Amino acid sequence: MRRALPTLLCLLFLASFACNLPAQELSRPPGKNVILIGWDGAQRAHVRECMERGELPALKALVEEGAFVDIDVITGATDTKAGWTQILTGYHPEVTGVYSNGRYRDVPAGLSIFERLKKQFGPDFVCVAVIGKRGNVGEVLPPTKRELSEEEAALILKLQQEARQREKARKAAKAQAASSGVQEEQPAAQIDRQARQQQRALRRALQLPADKAERETARRQAIRGQIVEEAGKKYLVFGGSPYYTMHKVCDVWEYGLVEDAKVGSRTIELLEKYKDRPFFFFVHFASVDANGHRYGENSKEYNDALISNDLWTGKIIAKLKELGLYDRTLIYVTADHGFNEGERGHSYAPFIFLATNDPAVKRAGMRQDIAPTILDRMGVNLSKIEPPLDGEPLTKPATKPVLKAPEKPPAPKAAFKAKASPQKDPAPRKKRFAPAPA
C-alpha cells in the first residue's frame, strides 16, 4: 500500500492539472465547418429583388434552409476596409483601428476569426482566404517606421499630394465618361503614365529595393504613410494593412484574383485539398462592387454581377455536396456595405444582409454581430474572449440594443446617433432594374 501511494498521488495530480488546462488546449475539432462568402457591395434591397425574380437560386435555397436577416452598419464607414475588418473580428473601429479605406492600421494580434479558431482548435484546423480584390481587402503590407532626411520627407509629401490629385483626376475622368458615354481609356492612360513617372522618381530618391515586390511594398508604404517628427527627426510611419497580422495564421491567403470564376474555381480546388480536415473559409467576390462603381447600382451590370456571385456560390455548395461535406458545413453570405441607390458609390450605404443555411440564426443585427455568430456556432466560448466582442450572436436574444441605421446620413459634423428601433427596410427604392421581357 505504501508503494502504491506515491503512484496514486501522482495520478491524482495529473488529473487535477488536466481539468484546469485552458479550454482551447482541450478543444476537440468543431462539429461544423464554416464558409463565409462575401458579396462585396451587395445592396440589401437589390439582393431581395433579385431573389424575388428567381435570379439567385443558390441564395434562395440557403435561405429556405436557414434565414435571411437584415444587417445594418452602425459603426465604421460603409466601405471595404472598415466592413471586412468588422465582419472578420466583431469589433468597432476603436478596437481594431480600422475606420475606413483611408484611416486604418494592422489589426492587433489575436482579434480575427482566423486567429481565434487556430488558437481554439490547433494547427490541424484549416483557415483559408480566397479574395477577389487587389486592395482594401486582402493586401498584406507590413507596418514600418523609417527615418527620413529633410529631402526625402519633402519628396514623399509632394508625391502623396500628387497621388491624391491623380486619384481625384481619375474619378473626374470616370464621372465625365459615364455622363457623356465617351470611353475613358485615354485620360486613364495619361494618369497612369504620370503615376509611373512619379514612382520612378520615388525609387531613385529613396533608394528603394531592387526586388520588384519589395519595391512595390515600399512605394505603397511611402504613399500611404504619415510623416511624423520625434526629437527633431522625421520618420515615415505606416501602420500596415488591416490583414497583415491575421493572414499569417492562415494555411492559404490569396488575393487579387479579381474575376468571380477565378475566386470560385480556386475555392473549389482548396475544398478538394482540405476535405479531410475541419476548416473555415473566407471567400470574397469583388464583381458586384466593381460593377457598381463603374455602371451604377441600378444597372444591368450590377444586377449581372449579383447573378454571377450566386452562380459561383451555387458551385461551391455543389462541391460541398459532392464531397459529402454540406450537411456539416454552415454557409454565411454577407456584404461589407451596400450601395447608394442608383449611384456609383457607397458613401452612406449601411443596409446589408446575412443569408445562411444555419437554422439557428433567428434575428436581425449589426455588422459586428457576424463574427460572434460564427465563433459561437463553432464552439468558441465568447465569455472568455478578451477584449469582449462588441457584437453578439444572431442565434441568441440580444442583450444590447439592436440599432437601426438612419435612412439618411447624419448631417455634416454631427455625431452619429443610431436609435434602437424595430428592424425595417429603408425607404422604397425610387428606381428598379428589371430585365427586359424576353
N, C-alpha and C positions, 0 to 999 in steps of 0.2 A: 504493500500500500504506500509506504514512504517513497519507494522508487517511482511509483505512478503519479504521485502528487505533483512534481515539477512539470511533467508532461501535460497533466490536466490543466494546470495553471497557465501554461504556455498556449494551449488551445483556446482557453477562455479569453486570454489577452488578444489573440489574433482575431477571434470572433468579434470582440468588442471593437477592435480597430477597424475591421471591415464595415461594421454597422455605422461607424462615424465618418467614413470616407465621403467626400463631396459627391453630390448626386451625379454630376456629369461623369465621374470616374466609374460609376456602376451602371450607366445607362446602356440599355440594350438598343439594337437598331430600331428605328421607328417602324411602326406598323404600316405607315403610309409613305409613299414618295410624294413630292410636290413639284409641279411645274408652274412657274409664274410667267405668264405670257403678256408682254407689253404691246399694246397698240398705241404707239406714240401719237399724241394729239387727237385722239378719237373723242369727238364731242358726243355727250350722252344722248341728246335729243336726236342727232343724226343716226347714231347706232340703233336707237329704238325704232326709228322709221325704217331703216334697212331690215331689221328683224321682222317688222310687221308686213313688209313687202315680200318676205321669204328669201331675201338676198343673203342671209347669214345663217345657213343651215347648221353649221358646226356650233356656233354660239347658241342658237336656239335649242339644240339638243342638250348642251351642257346645262342651260337654264332649266330645262324640263326635269333634269335630274336633281338640280340644286337650287340656285337662286340667281336673280338679277337685282342688285340693290344699288341705290343711289349713293355715290360718294362725293363729298364736297371738299374743296380746298379751302382751308381756313387760315393756315399759316404758311409762309413762304410764297414765292412768286408762282404764277401759273406758267412755268417754263420747265425745261428738261432737267437741268441740274438739280433745281430745288425739288422737282417732282420725284424723280427716281431715287434721289438720296433719301427723301422722307419715306417712300414706299419700301426701300431696302433696309431701313433702320427702325422706323416707328417713332422718330424724334422730331421735335420742332427745330428750326434753324439755330436757335440759341444754343442747342446742344451740339449739333454737327458742324456749325459754322458755314453751312451752305444755304444762302438766302436766295440766290438767283444765278442765272448764267454769268453774270458779271461780278458777283460777290460770293466767293466760295473759298474753300480750303480743303485739304485732305481730311476726310472724316477721321476722328480719333480712333485709335485701335480698339477693336473688340465690339464695336457698336452695330455692325452689319449682320444681317441674317446669315450670310456665309460663315462669318467667324463664330457666331453663336452655335450654329449647327455642327461645325467642325469640333468645337470645344465640347459639345454635348455628346457627340457620337463617335469621335475619334477619326483617325486617318483613313479608315476604310469607307467612311461616308463620303460620297462624291458631291462636289459643288461645281457647277458648270454655268458659264455665262456666254451666250452667243448673241451678239449685239449688231444691229444694223447700222447705227450712226458712227461717224468718224469722230465727232466731237460732242461735247456736252454730256454724253453718256458713253462710258467705256474707256476713254483715253486715260492713261495712267502716268501722267507727268509727276515726277517726284518733287517734293519741296526742296528749296535751295536758298542759300544765303551767301552772296558773293560780294566781296569788297570791290569797289569801283574807283577809278580815278575820276577827276573832275571832267575830263574829256569823254570818258565812257558814259558817265551819268548824263551829260548833256546830249550825247548821241542817242542814248536809249529814250530819253524824254522826247526828243524830236521824232524818233521812229514810232513811238507809241502814239503821238499826236497824229502822225501821218496815217497810221493804221486805223485810227478812229475816223479820220476823214475819208479814207479809202472805203471803209465799211459803209459810211453814210452815202458815198457816191454810188456804191454798188446797189444799195437799197433804192436810191433815187432812180437809177437806171432800170431796175426791175419794175418799179411803180410806173415809170413812163412807158415801158414796153407793154405792160399789162393794160394801160389805159388806151394806148394807140394801136395795139395789135402788131407793133413792129418788133422784129427779133432783137434781142438784147445782146447777142454774142459779141458784137464789135465793141461796145462800151465795156463789157465784162473783160474782154481780152486786153484792152488797154489798161484797165485797173490791175489785172494780173501781171502785166509786164512791169508796171510801176512797183508792184509788190516784190517781184523777183530782183529788181534793181536795188531796192532798199535792203533786201535780205543779203545780197552780196556785200553791200556796204557794211552792214552789221557784222557779217562774218569776218571781213578784213579788220575792222576796227577792234572787235572784241577777241580776235584770235580764237574763234570757235573750233571745236574738234574737227578733225579731218573726216571721221566716220560720219556718213550721211545721216544715220538715225540719231546719233548723239548730237550732231549739229542742229537737226530739226528740233530736238528736245530743248536744247539751249536757246534756240531762237524763240520758241514759244514761251519759255520761262521769262526771257527778256521782254517780250512784247506784253505779256500778261502780268508781270511782276510789278512791285512797287519799289520806288527808291526812297530809302529812309536814311536818316542821319543819326549816328550814335557816336558820342565822344569825338565830334569833329571829323568823323569818317563817314563816307557814303557807302551804302550797301544796296544791292539788288535783292529784294526778298520776294519769294514766290511761295505761297502756301501749299502748292501741289494741287492736283485734280482730286475731286472727291473720292475717286475709286482707287487711289494709289495703294493704300494700305490694305483695304479689303480684298483686292484682287489677288494678293499674294497667297491667300489660303486656298484659292480655287484650283481644282485639277485642270480646268480649261477656262481660259478667259480670252475670247476672241471678239474683236470689234472692228467696225468699218466695213462690214460685208455689204452694206447698202441695200442690195436687192432682196426682196422677200424670198425669192427662190433660193438664194444662197444661204440666208438665215435658216429657212425651213429645212433645206437639204442637209446642212451641217448638223442641225439639231437631230435629225433622224439618224445620221451616222453615229452620233455620240450616244444616242439611246441604245443603239445596237451594241456599241462598245461597252457600255456600263450597265447593261440589262441585269447583270447578276449581283449588283451592289445597290444599297439604298442611296437615294440621290435627291438633290434639289437643283432644278434647272431654272435659270432666268433667261428667257427667250424674248428678244426685243426686235419688233418690226418697225421700220422707220418710214415706210412709204406714205402713210396717212398724213403725218406731219409735213413731209416734203411736198406732197401734192397740195396740201392746204396752203402752204406758203407760196407756192408757185401759181396755183389756179384759183384759190379761194375755197372756203369751207362748203359753199353751196354748189360746187362744180361737179361735173360728171367724173372728173379725175379723182377728186377726193372720195367720192362715192365708190369708184372702182377700186381705190386703194383699200377701203374697208372690206370690200368683197375679196380682195387678194389676201388680206390678213386672215380672214375667215377660212379661205381655201387652205392656206398652209396650217392654220390651227387644226383644221379637219384632218390634214395628212399626218400631223403629229399624233393626233388621237388615234388614227387608224394604225399607226406604227405601234403605239402602246398596246392596242388590242391584238395585233399580230404577235407581239412578244409575250402576251399573257400578263401584261403589267397594268392594264387600265383599271381593273377592279380595285387595285391598291395604290392608285395614283390620284391625288387631288389636283385639279387644274383650276387656276385662278387667272382670269383675263381682266386686265385693267388698263388705265391710261394715266400718264403723268399729268396731263392737263387737257382741257377741251380746246375749242377754237371759237374766236369771236364770230358771231352769227353772220354768215355770208361774206366774211372778210378773209384777209391773207395773214392774219396774226392771231396771237393769243395773249394780248396784253392783260386782259382780265377774262379768264375762261375757266372758272372754278368747278364746272359741272362735269364730273366723270362718273365712273360706274365700276362695279365689280360683278363679273359674271362667272359662275362656277358650277361644277358638278358636286360641290360639297353641300349636302342637305342640312348640315349643322349651321350654315350661315343663315341668320334669322332677321337681321336688322340693317338699316342704312347706317352710314357713318361718315368718317372723315378720312382724309388721305393717310394720316398717321395710324389708322386702325388696321391697315392691311398687313403690316409686318407682325404685330402681335397675334393676328388671326392665324397666320401661317405657323409661327413659332408654337403657339398653343396647340394647334392641331397635330404638330409633330412631337408633342410630348415635352416641350421645354417648360419648366416651372417659371412662369412670369414673375411670381412674387420674389424670386431670388435674383432677378436681373437688376444690375446697378449700372448707371443710374436708372431709376424706374422709367419704364416706357411712357411716352406721352399718349400713345394710343391704347385702345382696349380691343379685345377680340370681338369680332362681329357675330360670334357664335354664342355670346352671353349677353344678358341685360347690361346696359351701360350704367356705370356708377358715376360718370361725369356727364355734364350736359352734351347732347349731340347737337352740334351747331350747324346752322344752315348758312351758306354764303349768301350775301345780299345779291339780288338780281342785277344791280348796277354797281360799278366800282365805287369805293369810297371817294369823297371829294378830295381834291389835291391837298396834301399836307395834313389831312385829317387822319386820326387814328383809326385803325381797322377794328370795328366793334361788331363782331358777329353775335347774333342773338339766338338763344335757344328757341326753337320752334318746330312744329311738325314738319317732316320732310315733304317737300313738294317740288314739282318741276318749275324751272324758271318760266318766264313769260313765253307765250306761244311764239314759235318761230314765224318770222314775217315772210320768209321765202323758203320754199322747199324744193329740193331737187327730186325729180322723179324721172325714171327712164321714159323715153318716148314710146308710144304704143307701137307694137310690132306691126 
